[in-house]
Amino acid sequence: MSQKELLINQIEKEREILNGLLLCGSKVEEVYHQSLVVDELIEQYMQYD
């Protein structure tokens, strides 16, 4: 599996965590932190193009 494919899988995993936090009404700080994790991974992915 290529590095790009691994990154895509990681983005999907972290987005699922973010969605779960949103659905269960987690604290704003937790949601914000997780959104930063997803944003960072997306930035890394964009560097591959």
TILO-421234 format. One line per 4 residues: their letters; for each residue x, y, z of N, C-alpha, C. Coordinates in pm, 1 decimal. Layout:
<nodes>
A) X,Y,Z,X,Y,Z,X,Y,Z; ... .
</nodes>
This chain:
<nodes>
MSQK) 85.1,-117.0,0.0,0.0,0.0,0.0,90.3,124.1,0.0; 57.1,220.5,-84.2,140.4,339.4,-96.0,119.3,433.0,23.2; 210.8,525.5,38.3,201.1,624.2,146.6,73.3,707.1,132.0; 37.6,739.1,8.6,-83.2,817.7,-15.6,-208.5,739.9,26.0 .
ELLI) -212.1,612.0,-4.2,-325.5,527.9,35.0,-335.8,515.0,186.9; -220.7,502.1,252.7,-219.5,496.3,398.7,-272.9,626.4,458.4; -236.4,736.9,396.6,-282.9,866.9,443.6,-433.6,880.5,425.7; -484.9,834.1,313.4,-629.7,836.7,289.5,-701.7,755.2,396.6 .
NQIE) -650.8,637.4,426.6,-711.5,553.2,530.3,-708.0,621.0,667.0; -597.9,688.9,697.0,-586.5,758.9,824.8,-685.2,874.8,831.7; -701.0,946.9,721.5,-798.5,1056.4,717.3,-938.2,1002.5,743.6; -973.6,893.5,679.2,-1106.1,834.8,699.1,-1126.9,791.9,844.2 .
KERE) -1025.2,731.7,904.2,-1033.8,688.0,1043.7,-1054.6,807.6,1136.1; -976.3,911.9,1116.1,-985.6,1029.6,1202.4,-1117.3,1104.6,1181.1; -1169.5,1103.8,1059.5,-1298.9,1166.3,1033.2,-1411.0,1091.0,1104.3; -1401.2,958.5,1108.4,-1500.5,878.6,1181.4,-1498.5,914.1,1329.9 .
ILNG) -1379.8,932.4,1383.6,-1368.5,973.7,1524.3,-1433.6,1110.4,1542.4; -1405.1,1203.1,1453.4,-1464.2,1336.8,1460.8,-1616.2,1329.6,1452.4; -1666.8,1252.6,1360.0,-1812.0,1238.1,1347.5,-1872.8,1180.4,1474.8; -1806.8,1084.5,1535.3,-1854.8,1026.1,1659.6,-1858.1,1127.7,1772.1 .
LLLC) -1755.9,1210.6,1778.9,-1752.9,1315.0,1881.2,-1869.3,1412.0,1862.6; -1896.4,1446.1,1738.0,-2007.0,1537.7,1709.9,-2141.1,1474.8,1745.6; -2158.0,1347.5,1711.7,-2285.2,1280.5,1736.7,-2315.4,1263.3,1885.4; -2212.5,1240.5,1964.2,-2237.0,1217.0,2106.7,-2230.9,1344.5,2189.8 .
GSKV) -2215.0,1459.2,2124.6,-2217.0,1586.6,2196.3,-2095.7,1609.6,2283.9; -1979.8,1573.3,2234.6,-1856.2,1592.0,2311.0,-1827.3,1739.8,2333.7; -1734.7,1763.7,2421.9,-1694.0,1901.0,2452.2,-1635.9,1967.1,2327.7; -1656.8,2096.6,2320.0,-1609.1,2174.1,2205.1,-1458.5,2158.0,2187.4 .
EEVY) -1384.8,2154.1,2296.6,-1239.4,2141.5,2289.0,-1197.6,2009.9,2223.8; -1268.9,1902.5,2256.1,-1237.2,1771.4,2198.0,-1265.9,1769.7,2048.1; -1379.9,1828.0,2010.9,-1417.2,1833.0,1869.3,-1317.1,1918.1,1792.5; -1281.2,2032.1,1849.4,-1185.7,2121.7,1784.4,-1050.9,2053.2,1765.9 .
HQSL) -1002.4,1987.4,1869.0,-874.0,1917.6,1859.4,-877.6,1812.0,1749.5; -985.0,1734.6,1744.7,-995.8,1629.9,1642.5,-1005.2,1690.7,1503.6; -1072.5,1805.0,1490.9,-1081.4,1869.8,1359.7,-943.8,1917.4,1313.9; -859.1,1957.9,1408.2,-722.3,1997.0,1373.2,-642.1,1877.3,1322.9 .
VVDE) -664.1,1761.8,1385.1,-596.3,1639.1,1340.8,-635.4,1607.8,1196.5; -765.1,1615.2,1167.5,-814.2,1587.3,1032.0,-758.5,1690.1,934.0; -760.5,1816.8,971.4,-707.5,1922.4,884.3,-561.2,1899.3,849.8; -482.3,1861.4,948.3,-340.1,1837.4,925.1,-318.9,1721.5,826.6 .
LIEQ) -395.7,1616.9,842.5,-383.5,1503.1,751.1,-425.1,1542.1,609.1; -528.3,1622.4,597.7,-572.5,1667.8,465.2,-465.2,1754.9,401.1; -400.2,1839.5,479.0,-290.6,1920.8,425.9,-177.7,1832.4,374.0; -146.0,1728.0,449.1,-42.6,1635.2,403.4,-84.2,1568.6,273.7 .
YMQY) -209.9,1528.2,264.1,-260.0,1464.7,143.2,-250.7,1558.1,23.3; -282.0,1684.1,44.3,-280.1,1780.4,-65.6,-140.0,1802.2,-120.2; -39.1,1776.6,-40.9,98.6,1791.1,-86.0,138.3,1683.3,-187.1; 62.3,1574.2,-191.5,91.8,1466.6,-285.3,49.4,1498.2,-427.4 .
D) -41.7,1593.6,-443.0,-91.6,1625.5,-577.8,-4.3,1725.2,-648.5 .
</nodes>
